[in-house]
Amino acid sequence: MLFPIPQKCSATVISVTHLDGAVYNIRFQMTDPNNFSFIAGQHGSFIIEQTIRRNYSFASVPLEIPYLETCVDATPMGPGSTWLMSLKKGDQIALLAPLGRFVVDKESPQKKVFVATGTGISAVRSMILDCLSDKQRVLPRVFPHEYPQGDPFAGDPRPASPAMVSLYWGVRHEENMFWDQQFETLSKVHPNFLFIRIVSQPTGTWQGRVGRVTDFVTKEEANFTQSEFYLCGNREMIYDMRKQLVEKSVPEEQIKSELFY
């Protein structure tokens, strides 16, 4: 697979949306989109100050260029968080992008199993949307945005990826699942997409799965050696999940991961 060459880019903030707690969705428009591309799953290094940069994964799909999105947890409240909280519509930002090799092979016929915790869902969202809805009109209905330069998803729909796709998203509390309705809608539109939600510490009337996301992957998946696994989230989850998959005889080349925090 050929990866785009990273370059310094500029963009304009379109919106800053509060999703949950200290989690925000940043949507921006590239200044020179004709010279920019990325592969779903990649990220950008956002330039906070001359010597301070922070890596944030793109949550949108390449088809949406010149528009991009990222999902960020501002909890650390360091330089990156402070910068993030100060952003407003119309602000100019700079970044080095695209970076990373945590990408999905859309052409592979093998089942794709995505495992995410917290805001590790950002890169996973990009990859799942890219697999399921390439050039289909379903995306604007599920993720409504304004496209001043024309709807990039307009035109004749194309069949969704034939490969089965599963998403296991683990969060601490049920209210932390800020994109659950979007993924639920996708699962209704695409019969080859299964969305599984896991809450480790439910606080309300949660009736779904409770526990560690890794435990449910090993319980509910079947053909481990015939599947590709994409892991994105906290260090403990990735280490534990990778260990369990290796014990299930999954080849190393079929396990891809990105440490998010």
WODA-V55115 format. One record per residue. N is the residue number from 1. PHI is phi as a letter, one per 40 degrees, with the letter a starting at -180 (* if undefined). OMEGA is omega as a letter, one per 40 degrees, with the letter a starting at -180 (NA if undefined). Layout:
n = {N;N}
phi = {PHI;PHI}
omega = {OMEGA;OMEGA}
This chain:
n = {1;2;3;4;5;6;7;8;9;10;11;12;13;14;15;16;17;18;19;20;21;22;23;24;25;26;27;28;29;30;31;32;33;34;35;36;37;38;39;40;41;42;43;44;45;46;47;48;49;50;51;52;53;54;55;56;57;58;59;60;61;62;63;64;65;66;67;68;69;70;71;72;73;74;75;76;77;78;79;80;81;82;83;84;85;86;87;88;89;90;91;92;93;94;95;96;97;98;99;100;101;102;103;104;105;106;107;108;109;110;111;112;113;114;115;116;117;118;119;120;121;122;123;124;125;126;127;128;129;130;131;132;133;134;135;136;137;138;139;140;141;142;143;144;145;146;147;148;149;150;151;152;153;154;155;156;157;158;159;160;161;162;163;164;165;166;167;168;169;170;171;172;173;174;175;176;177;178;179;180;181;182;183;184;185;186;187;188;189;190;191;192;193;194;195;196;197;198;199;200;201;202;203;204;205;206;207;208;209;210;211;212;213;214;215;216;217;218;219;220;221;222;223;224;225;226;227;228;229;230;231;232;233;234;235;236;237;238;239;240;241;242;243;244;245;246;247;248;249;250;251;252;253;254;255;256;257;258;259;260;261}
phi = {*;c;b;d;c;c;a;c;b;b;a;b;c;c;a;b;b;c;b;a;f;b;c;b;b;b;b;a;b;c;c;b;c;c;b;b;a;a;b;d;h;c;b;b;b;c;c;c;b;d;b;b;b;b;c;b;c;c;c;c;b;d;c;c;d;c;c;b;b;a;b;b;c;c;d;d;f;c;d;c;c;c;c;d;c;c;c;a;d;g;c;c;b;b;a;b;a;c;b;g;b;c;b;b;c;c;c;c;c;c;c;b;b;b;b;b;b;f;c;c;c;d;c;c;d;d;c;c;c;c;c;c;b;c;g;b;c;c;c;c;c;c;b;c;a;c;b;d;c;h;c;c;b;c;h;c;c;b;d;c;d;c;c;c;b;b;b;b;b;b;b;c;b;c;c;c;c;c;b;c;c;c;c;c;c;c;c;c;c;b;c;c;b;b;b;b;b;b;b;c;b;c;b;b;b;d;b;c;c;b;i;c;c;c;c;c;c;c;c;b;c;b;c;c;c;b;b;b;b;b;b;a;i;c;d;c;c;c;c;c;c;c;c;c;c;c;c;c;g;c;c;d;c;c;b;b;a;a;c;c;a}
omega = {i;a;i;i;i;i;i;a;i;a;i;i;i;a;i;a;i;a;a;i;i;a;a;i;i;i;a;a;a;a;a;a;a;a;a;i;i;i;a;a;a;a;i;i;a;a;a;i;a;a;a;i;i;a;i;a;i;i;a;a;a;a;a;i;f;a;i;i;i;a;a;i;a;a;a;i;i;i;a;i;i;i;a;a;a;a;i;a;i;i;i;i;i;a;i;a;e;a;i;i;i;a;a;i;a;a;a;i;a;i;a;a;a;i;a;i;i;a;i;i;a;i;a;i;i;a;a;i;a;i;a;a;i;i;i;a;a;a;i;i;a;a;a;i;i;i;a;a;i;a;a;a;a;i;a;i;i;a;i;i;a;a;i;a;i;i;i;a;i;i;a;a;a;i;i;a;a;a;a;a;i;i;i;i;i;a;i;a;a;a;i;a;i;a;a;a;i;i;a;a;a;a;a;a;a;a;a;a;a;i;a;a;a;a;a;i;a;i;a;i;a;a;a;a;i;a;i;a;a;a;a;a;a;a;a;a;a;i;a;a;i;i;a;i;i;i;i;i;i;i;a;a;i;i;i;a;i;i;a;i;NA}
